[in-house]
Amino acid sequence: MTGRGRFITLEGGEGAGKSTQQRRLAAWLRAGGREVVETREPGGSPGAEEIRKLLVTGAAGRWEPMTELLLIFAARRDHVSRTIEPALARGAWVVCDRFVDSTVAYQGVGQGLGRDAVETLSALAVGGLKPDLTLVLDLPVAEGLARAKGRAHHEDRYEQMDLAFHESLRRAFHEVAAREPARCVLVDARGDEESVAARIQTAVVERLGVAAA
């Protein structure tokens, strides 16, 4: 494999199906003969996974917003330097569950820190790295939260936050997609897994020129 790889991110609110669709997308890309690295945020490297435990568990008000933002970017810096950039440099495709757009939505909008604070830290932590394609999985908030509550897991800190917070997240992700239409595709995440996967594959083919597997 030669040349730099491609970087795809999946974004969206709680219960939108990002993890499921990440697995499906990675398998589809591998079927076409590509090396694919599946990763996530917060997390994706040993150090970042340790920080993840601090962020996604515990009470909703565990962290003051700016402290939380700094923890997220500490994890992101380690993730980018140890996992994402090395994979891209060797020609692998990276499919990541959440990246900077989630921080814009959750901390910038949902927790009121503003886009400027997120972008300033992003420039310091990740430089000019941006996804080649961002798939924003869109789902009505009530449906997403119902899906999330049906999962057996303990990483529910954000799910505990109020409905207004989650509604603000959905609006924020729509704004992200509208601001950068060349990079972002808003994907209808309603329906069964196969239907959503088909929409994602179509977007990847159209945007990145990938031949269908």
Long-range contacts (C-beta under 8 A, 24 or more apart in sequence): 1-34, 1-35, 1-90, 1-91, 1-92, 2-91, 3-91, 4-88, 4-89, 4-91, 5-35, 5-87, 5-88, 5-89, 5-90, 5-91, 5-92, 5-93, 5-94, 6-88, 6-93, 6-94, 6-132, 6-133, 6-208, 7-84, 7-88, 7-93, 7-94, 7-96, 7-129, 7-130, 7-131, 7-132, 7-133, 8-93, 8-94, 8-95, 8-96, 8-131, 8-132, 8-133, 8-134, 8-135, 8-204, 8-208, 9-95, 9-96, 9-97, 9-98, 9-99, 9-101, 9-131, 9-133, 9-134, 9-135, 10-95, 10-96, 10-97, 10-98, 10-134, 10-135, 10-137, 11-98, 11-99, 11-101, 11-102, 11-105, 11-134, 11-135, 11-136, 11-137, 11-173, 11-176, 12-136, 12-137, 12-138, 12-139, 12-144, 12-173, 12-189, 13-105, 13-139, 13-141, 13-144, 13-166, 13-169, 13-170, 13-173, 14-144, 14-145, 14-148, 14-158, 14-159, 14-166, 14-169, 15-139, 15-143, 15-144, 15-145, 15-146, 15-147, 15-148, 15-149, 15-151, 16-137, 16-138, 16-139, 16-144, 16-147, 16-189, 17-137, 17-139, 17-147, 17-189, 17-193, 17-196, 18-97, 18-98, 18-137, 19-97, 20-193, 21-135, 21-137, 21-189, 21-193, 21-196, 21-197, 21-200, 22-95, 22-96, 22-97, 24-193, 24-197, 24-200, 25-95, 25-197, 25-200, 25-201, 25-204, 26-95, 28-197, 28-201, 28-213, 29-93, 29-95, 29-204, 29-210, 29-213, 31-213, 32-210, 32-211, 32-213, 34-92, 34-93, 35-87, 35-90, 35-91, 35-92, 35-93, 36-92, 36-93, 36-94, 36-95, 37-83, 37-84, 37-87, 37-92, 37-93, 37-94, 37-95, 38-95, 38-96, 38-97, 39-79, 39-83, 39-84, 39-94, 39-95, 39-96, 39-97, 40-96, 40-97, 40-98, 41-72, 41-75, 41-76, 41-79, 41-96, 41-97, 41-98, 41-99, 41-102, 42-71, 42-72, 42-75, 42-76, 42-79, 42-98, 43-75, 43-79, 44-79, 44-83, 44-84, 44-96, 45-78, 45-79, 45-82, 45-83, 46-82, 47-75, 47-78, 47-82, 48-75, 48-76, 48-78, 48-79, 51-75, 51-78, 55-157, 56-155, 56-156, 56-157, 56-158, 57-154, 57-155, 57-156, 57-157, 58-157, 59-157, 59-160, 60-157, 60-158, 60-160, 60-161, 62-157, 65-107, 65-111, 65-112, 65-113, 66-113, 66-117, 68-107, 68-111, 69-103, 69-107, 69-111, 69-113, 69-117, 69-118, 69-121, 70-121, 72-103, 72-107, 73-103, 73-121, 73-122, 73-124, 73-125, 76-100, 76-103, 76-125, 76-126, 77-125, 77-126, 80-125, 80-126, 80-129, 84-129, 85-129, 96-131, 99-131, 99-134, 100-126, 100-130, 101-134, 101-136, 101-173, 101-176, 101-184, 104-172, 104-176, 105-169, 105-172, 105-173, 105-176, 106-158, 106-169, 108-172, 109-168, 109-169, 109-171, 109-172, 109-175, 110-161, 110-165, 110-168, 110-169, 110-172, 130-183, 131-183, 132-183, 132-208, 133-183, 133-184, 133-185, 133-203, 133-204, 133-207, 133-208, 134-176, 134-177, 134-180, 134-183, 134-184, 134-185, 135-184, 135-185, 135-187, 135-200, 135-203, 136-173, 136-174, 136-176, 136-177, 136-184, 136-185, 136-186, 136-187, 137-187, 137-189, 137-196, 138-170, 138-173, 138-174, 138-186, 138-187, 138-188, 138-189, 139-189, 139-190, 140-170, 140-190, 141-166, 141-167, 141-169, 141-170, 143-190, 144-189
